[in-house]
C-alpha cells in the first residue's frame, strides 16, 4: 500500500538539484573538492570520544531535559565563551542537533495557519521549511525591516549561514524590540558564534548588551561546527524559561531525546575550550588560502566575517558559477538555495581537508 502524504507542500530538497554538477565535478582527474556542504571533516576531539564511551554501558532511558551536569556545563560555557549571564540551568534544553529543532520550532511554539514566520532575506532554508510544516506564511525581511502584523516568530541568524554576516549588538537589540512590538517570539540561530574572523565580534542575543530580559527570546546553539560533532547531533535551545519549559513538555511527549552517551560527549565538549580554539585555527588557515584564491580568480567575497562559508560572486547567475567550478572539480552551493537575493552568489565552505583546499586553490588558478 502506498500512503499519500497529506500535509504542506514543501520545496524540493535543494541538494538534490546539485546531482548533475556533482557528477561532473567527480570526473575531474584529481577528484572532487566538495565545498558545498558545511560538514566537518576533522577528527572528533579525543576528550569527547572518551566521554561518549564512558557511559556506553548505561542501559536506561535518558532524560529529555538532559543531565544536570550537561545543563550546568552549557550555562558555564556560554558565560565563559560569550559573556551570557543570568541564564537558568532549567532553561537549557539539549536537542538532536539544531536542524530538527529549527524545523519543528514553529509547530512546537503553536504557530499555525494564518500566522507569519519572518526570516532573513538570505537564510538557511530550514527556517522556511519549519514555517511551512506549521502551515504558516513566510516573509523575508530586508535589513532593518519591521516584521508585519501577525508575525509569531522572527528568526535571526548571526553569524549568518550562508553569508557570514555578523549583526552588532545594536542591530540585534533593534530586531528584538521590533519582534516584541508585534508580539512575536525571537529565535536566534547562533550555531556559528564560535567562529569569528578578522575583527568580527559576534554577540549572542542573550548577551546583556542586547537584552535586559529573556522574555520571548530563544537562542539556538550547536556543537557541530565548533567541536566537529555533526555526526553526534548535538544542539541546544535556551533563553526564556517559560518558553523552554513548554518546549520540554512537548518534547517529552514526542520522544525527542538526545541519547545518553551523546549527552556525556556534549558535556565534555562544553567543558573543554582548547579543542574549540584548535578547530577554529584549522578553519582560519583554510580561509586564509581559499579567500585570496577566489578573489584572484575574479570572485568578490561579501561579508564572510565569521562562520564556515565564503559568500562569493562572479557577477553572474549562480548556476553558471556552479558549472564553472564543477568544470574544475569543485562543488559549491548556489545562493538560490538561500533565497532569491542569492541569485548571483555561491556559498563556498571551509569544511574540507587541507589537501582538498590546496587542490581547490590550484584549480582556481587555471
Buried (B, 14 or more C-beta within 10 A) or exposed (E): EEEEEEEEEEEEEEEEBBEEBBEBBEEBEEEBBBBBBBBBBBEBBEBBEEBBEEBEEEEEEBBBBBBEBBBBBBBBBBEEBBEBEEBBBBBBBBBBBBBBBBBBBBBBBEBEEEBBBBBBBBBBBBBBBBBBBBBBBBBBBEEEBBBEEBBBBBBBBBBBBBBBBBBBBEBBBBBBEBBBEBEBBBBBBBBBBBBBBEEBEBBBBBBEEBBEEBBBBBBBBBBBBBBBBBEBBBBBBBBBBEBBEBBBEBBEEEEBBBBBBBBBBBBBBBBBBEBBEEBBEBBEEBBEEBBEBBBEBEBEBBBBBBBBBBBBBBEEBBBEBBBBBBBBBBBBBBBBBBBEBBBBBBBBBBBBEEEBBBBBBEBBEE
